[in-house]
Amino acid sequence: MEQEQDLLAIDRIYQALDDDEPELALRIALDQISRVGDEDPVLQFFAGKAWVESGEPGRGLSYLQRAVELDPDDLEFRGELGFALLEDGRTGEASEVALHLVRTAADHPDGHYLDGMVQESMGRTDEADLRYREASRLDPRRYPVIRRLDTERFEQLVEQAAAGLPEPFREHLDRVATTVETAVPDVLVDEGTSALETLGLFTGTTLAHKGQSGAAADDPPRILLFQRNLERFAALAGDLQEQITVTLYHELGHYLGMDEDDLDDAGFR
């Protein structure tokens, strides 16, 4: 009976993660760990993964490290640890995990893709794309080929997204400079912006604060779109045009002072 309950809990965690409910998955996993102890690598893995998907990779690391300690031969455990390390800014440790995976399991795609992201974070874009292509060759369903565009073609897609904006949002966009950046600039990374996860960013004065006194009110509004991140994300999550459109509208929503619910209601997400 107890084993059946454990399997049922794992099924519930799976389902919660699949339904994009990492907080629920985390609660179930932590409840199970408090009940049975920390010797189950699967529960440790799921707790760590749930923390990562909740946006707190640092809090998930100890669970993922414990999962690897308990089952060092599980490639999925080790790969998830590497991605969490990278997302937490521990690039050197993530690189070690990637190299270990590539050396010990060259036919497993996670190590190649993780190494691609490590290279990307270091600005080595050509090497990164080689690693991404190898991951795609090994598992094209999980890691589809990344569609790379020249800047001119990418900017055309941005213009198409802007042209599709409903009124009166389009007139607001005309007042906000939109810039395509190849990658997230180092100065923004130093300020805490994720180099690999950020698709777009609004900077400057929002519409609500326009004209108010103070230095910040003098900052011109600007939307930054990060081309390589959008291309990589679109390969995993869907059409590039759609991802550009969603990101552009989302950042414009921030200029307009919209919160996440407002963005949803306006169809900006």
C-alpha positions as CSV (number, residue, x, y, z in Angstrom):
1,M,0.0,0.0,0.0
2,E,2.8,2.4,0.9
3,Q,4.6,1.7,-2.4
4,E,1.3,2.4,-4.3
5,Q,1.0,5.8,-2.4
6,D,4.5,6.7,-3.4
7,L,3.9,5.9,-7.0
8,L,0.6,7.9,-6.9
9,A,2.5,10.9,-5.5
10,I,5.1,10.7,-8.2
11,D,2.3,10.6,-10.8
12,R,0.8,13.7,-9.2
13,I,4.2,15.5,-9.4
14,Y,4.6,14.5,-13.0
15,Q,1.1,15.8,-13.8
16,A,1.6,19.1,-11.9
17,L,4.8,19.8,-13.8
18,D,3.2,18.9,-17.1
19,D,0.3,21.3,-16.2
20,D,2.9,24.1,-15.5
21,E,2.1,24.0,-11.8
22,P,5.6,23.7,-10.3
23,E,4.5,25.1,-6.9
24,L,2.0,22.2,-6.5
25,A,4.7,19.7,-7.7
26,L,7.1,21.1,-5.1
27,R,4.6,20.8,-2.3
28,I,3.9,17.2,-3.1
29,A,7.6,16.3,-3.4
30,L,8.6,18.0,-0.2
31,D,5.7,16.4,1.6
32,Q,6.9,13.0,0.4
33,I,10.5,13.7,1.4
34,S,9.4,14.8,4.9
35,R,7.5,11.5,5.2
36,V,10.0,9.0,3.7
37,G,13.4,10.8,4.1
38,D,16.0,12.0,1.6
39,E,17.1,8.6,0.3
40,D,14.8,8.5,-2.8
41,P,16.6,10.0,-5.8
42,V,13.4,10.5,-7.8
43,L,11.8,12.6,-5.2
44,Q,15.0,14.6,-4.8
45,F,15.1,15.1,-8.5
46,F,11.5,16.3,-8.7
47,A,11.9,18.6,-5.8
48,G,14.9,20.2,-7.4
49,K,13.2,20.4,-10.8
50,A,10.1,22.0,-9.3
51,W,12.3,24.7,-7.6
52,V,14.0,25.4,-10.9
53,E,10.6,25.7,-12.7
54,S,9.4,28.0,-10.0
55,G,12.2,30.4,-10.9
56,E,14.5,29.6,-8.0
57,P,17.2,27.4,-9.3
58,G,19.5,28.1,-6.4
59,R,17.1,26.5,-4.0
60,G,16.8,23.4,-6.2
61,L,20.5,22.7,-6.4
62,S,20.8,20.8,-3.1
63,Y,18.0,18.4,-4.1
64,L,19.4,17.8,-7.6
65,Q,22.9,17.3,-6.2
66,R,21.4,14.8,-3.7
67,A,19.7,13.0,-6.6
68,V,23.0,12.7,-8.5
69,E,24.7,11.5,-5.3
70,L,22.1,8.8,-4.8
71,D,22.1,7.7,-8.5
72,P,25.2,9.0,-10.3
73,D,24.5,7.0,-13.5
74,D,21.2,8.7,-14.2
75,L,21.8,11.1,-17.1
76,E,18.6,13.0,-16.7
77,F,19.5,13.8,-13.0
78,R,22.9,15.0,-14.0
79,G,21.7,17.0,-17.0
80,E,19.0,18.8,-14.9
81,L,21.7,19.7,-12.3
82,G,23.8,21.2,-15.1
83,F,21.0,23.4,-16.4
84,A,20.1,24.5,-12.9
85,L,23.8,25.4,-12.2
86,L,23.9,27.5,-15.4
87,E,20.6,29.2,-14.6
88,D,22.0,30.1,-11.1
89,G,25.0,31.7,-12.7
90,R,27.5,29.0,-11.8
91,T,28.8,28.6,-15.3
92,G,32.1,26.9,-14.5
93,E,30.3,24.1,-12.6
94,A,27.7,23.8,-15.3
95,S,30.5,23.4,-17.8
96,E,32.0,20.6,-15.8
97,V,28.7,18.7,-15.8
98,A,28.4,19.2,-19.6
99,L,31.9,17.9,-20.2
100,H,31.3,14.9,-18.0
101,L,28.1,14.1,-19.9
102,V,29.7,14.5,-23.3
103,R,32.7,12.3,-22.2
104,T,30.7,9.5,-20.6
105,A,27.5,9.6,-22.8
106,A,28.4,11.1,-26.2
107,D,25.1,9.9,-27.7
108,H,23.0,11.6,-25.0
109,P,21.8,15.1,-26.2
110,D,21.6,16.9,-22.9
111,G,25.3,17.3,-22.5
112,H,25.7,18.8,-25.9
113,Y,22.9,21.2,-25.5
114,L,24.1,22.2,-22.0
115,D,27.5,22.8,-23.4
116,G,26.0,24.9,-26.2
117,M,24.3,27.1,-23.5
118,V,27.6,27.3,-21.6
119,Q,29.4,28.4,-24.8
120,E,26.6,30.9,-25.5
121,S,26.9,32.4,-22.1
122,M,30.6,33.0,-22.8
123,G,29.8,34.7,-26.2
124,R,31.2,31.8,-28.2
125,T,28.2,31.7,-30.6
126,D,29.8,29.6,-33.4
127,E,30.8,26.9,-30.9
128,A,27.4,27.1,-29.2
129,D,25.6,26.5,-32.5
130,L,27.8,23.4,-33.2
131,R,26.8,22.0,-29.8
132,Y,23.1,22.8,-30.5
133,R,23.2,21.1,-33.9
134,E,24.7,17.9,-32.3
135,A,22.0,17.8,-29.7
136,S,19.4,18.2,-32.5
137,R,21.0,15.4,-34.5
138,L,20.8,13.1,-31.6
139,D,17.2,14.0,-30.6
140,P,15.5,16.3,-33.1
141,R,12.1,16.0,-31.3
142,R,13.4,17.3,-28.0
143,Y,16.0,19.7,-29.5
144,P,14.7,20.9,-32.9
145,V,17.1,22.7,-35.2
146,I,17.5,26.4,-34.3
147,R,16.5,28.7,-37.1
148,R,19.1,31.4,-37.3
149,L,18.3,34.6,-39.3
150,D,20.4,37.5,-40.4
151,T,19.6,40.8,-38.6
152,E,17.7,42.2,-41.6
153,R,15.3,39.3,-41.8
154,F,14.8,39.2,-38.0
155,E,14.0,42.9,-38.0
156,Q,11.4,42.3,-40.7
157,L,9.7,39.8,-38.4
158,V,9.7,42.5,-35.7
159,E,8.1,44.9,-38.1
160,Q,5.4,42.4,-39.0
161,A,4.7,41.9,-35.3
162,A,4.4,45.6,-34.8
163,A,2.1,46.0,-37.8
164,G,-0.3,43.4,-36.3
165,L,-0.8,45.3,-33.1
166,P,-4.4,46.3,-32.5
167,E,-5.3,49.9,-32.0
168,P,-4.7,51.9,-29.8
169,F,-1.6,49.9,-28.8
170,R,0.1,50.5,-32.1
171,E,0.3,54.3,-31.6
172,H,1.9,53.7,-28.2
173,L,4.5,51.5,-29.8
174,D,5.4,54.3,-32.1
175,R,6.6,56.3,-29.1
176,V,8.9,53.5,-27.9
177,A,12.2,52.7,-29.6
178,T,12.5,49.0,-30.4
179,T,16.0,47.6,-30.7
180,V,17.2,44.2,-31.7
181,E,20.3,43.0,-29.8
182,T,22.1,39.8,-30.8
183,A,22.5,38.8,-27.1
184,V,21.9,40.3,-23.7
185,P,24.6,43.0,-23.1
186,D,27.1,42.3,-20.3
187,V,26.0,45.5,-18.5
188,L,22.5,44.1,-18.1
189,V,23.8,40.7,-17.1
190,D,25.9,42.4,-14.4
191,E,22.6,44.1,-13.2
192,G,20.9,40.7,-12.8
193,T,19.3,40.1,-16.2
194,S,19.5,36.5,-17.3
195,A,21.9,36.1,-20.2
196,L,20.2,33.0,-21.6
197,E,16.6,33.2,-20.5
198,T,15.6,36.8,-21.3
199,L,13.8,37.2,-24.5
200,G,12.9,40.9,-24.3
201,L,13.2,43.8,-21.8
202,F,11.6,47.1,-21.3
203,T,13.8,49.9,-20.0
204,G,13.1,53.6,-19.4
205,T,10.1,55.6,-18.2
206,T,6.7,54.0,-18.3
207,L,3.7,55.9,-19.6
208,A,2.3,56.4,-16.1
209,H,5.5,58.1,-15.0
210,K,6.1,60.2,-18.1
211,G,6.6,63.9,-17.2
212,Q,7.3,63.3,-13.5
213,S,10.3,64.9,-12.0
214,G,13.5,63.0,-11.3
215,A,16.3,61.6,-13.3
216,A,14.6,58.3,-14.0
217,A,11.7,60.1,-15.7
218,D,14.2,61.4,-18.3
219,D,15.1,57.9,-19.5
220,P,13.5,57.3,-22.9
221,P,11.3,54.2,-23.1
222,R,12.9,51.4,-25.1
223,I,12.1,47.7,-25.9
224,L,15.1,45.4,-26.3
225,L,14.6,42.1,-28.2
226,F,17.3,39.5,-27.9
227,Q,17.6,37.7,-31.2
228,R,19.6,34.6,-30.3
229,N,17.6,33.8,-27.2
230,L,14.3,34.2,-29.1
231,E,15.6,31.9,-31.9
232,R,16.6,29.3,-29.4
233,F,13.4,29.5,-27.4
234,A,11.3,29.4,-30.6
235,A,12.9,26.2,-31.7
236,L,11.8,24.6,-28.4
237,A,8.5,26.3,-27.9
238,G,7.0,27.2,-31.3
239,D,7.1,29.5,-34.3
240,L,9.7,32.3,-34.2
241,Q,7.2,35.0,-35.5
242,E,4.8,34.1,-32.7
243,Q,7.5,34.3,-30.1
244,I,8.7,37.7,-31.4
245,T,5.1,39.0,-31.4
246,V,4.3,37.7,-27.9
247,T,7.6,39.2,-26.5
248,L,7.1,42.6,-28.2
249,Y,3.6,42.9,-27.0
250,H,4.6,41.8,-23.5
251,E,7.3,44.5,-23.2
252,L,5.0,47.1,-24.6
253,G,2.5,46.1,-21.9
254,H,5.1,46.9,-19.3
255,Y,5.5,50.4,-20.8
256,L,1.8,50.8,-20.5
257,G,1.9,49.8,-16.8
258,M,0.1,46.5,-17.3
259,D,0.5,43.7,-14.8
260,E,0.6,40.0,-15.7
261,D,-3.2,39.6,-15.5
262,D,-3.7,42.7,-17.7
263,L,-1.3,41.3,-20.2
264,D,-3.3,38.0,-20.3
265,D,-6.6,39.9,-20.7
266,A,-5.2,41.9,-23.6
267,G,-3.8,38.8,-25.3
268,F,-0.2,40.0,-24.8
269,R,1.0,36.6,-23.5
